[in-house]
Amino acid sequence: MEEVERLIEKLKKYRERIERPLTKKKVKLKERYTITGDIISYKICPRQYGLYKFYGFSPSNPTQEWYGSIIHRLLKRLHTTYRIEKRIVKDEREIEKLFNLIEISMESEGRRASSPKAREKALQVIITFCKKYGEELIPKIKEAELRLLKEMDNYILYGIVDAVLNNEEYEIWDYKGMERPDPKKPSGKKKIELYKKQLFVYGYLFKERNGNYPKKGVLMFLNELLKEKGEPFLEIEFDRKETIREVEDFIREFSEIVREIEKSKEENRWELPKEIDEKVCKQCDFKFDCERFRNSL
Ligand code: SF4
């Protein structure tokens, strides 16, 4: 090992002395792409994606994602407590104490709740989760926030699965800090389709790592827990041939979108979307100099 390091050091010095690279061949580093951070964002609006990702502008309202983040962090913490102490946290005061600790650590990152109401809602969601599902779900969690990746031809496919459950067979779970979208509305239907695709990607990555697809993928819409007749679960079965075909088709589509993004990067060209939900534009940091937004006024 030391010999290799010495050789690398010598090559480095030699390169500095001759003042040019040792090879003319350009090595292109593969970039990491995720379904939520890249593919969905780019599909919603390439211009907005480019301004955030390519130019590195920070969102002006980081509180928007505070809600989902604190819920995810607290759920992970509850799982860790179970693994270490073999007990499920159910006491409201203890949950609130953990919530406060996570909140402080998020404040140090400059992330705060948008309002006391949002803060209270996040806390109530976790308390209800522990009461209704803690005993049943937490002991079955084998991994929380499992990071999965696969090296594809020209990029790295990456994803973080919120929880892998061993329920006789493996299940992958994704928590959503929101209500279940209404499939009767076009925007709700579209969101559900996108979230299913997120599970397709995680199922595929899981199979690449473990050799088999999980039995199913579950989306849990946590705000439904606060409703009297909420429907928090949406599932997809990976043991259906039709699902596997859809997964494989989507992985091909994913690679195609990555190619589009890389082309946009090379040409530094970030188009406006053909269609977009007005709500997205209203919350967009770049609406004031956006032709699409101005034309919609
Ligand atoms: S205002 Fe709408 S169309 Fe314009 S960049 Fe923002 S999201 Fe895209």
Residues whose N, C-alpha, C, O or C-beta is under 5 A from the ligand:
A	BS01	SF4	C45 R47 Q48 V280 C281 C284 F286 K287 C290 R292 F293
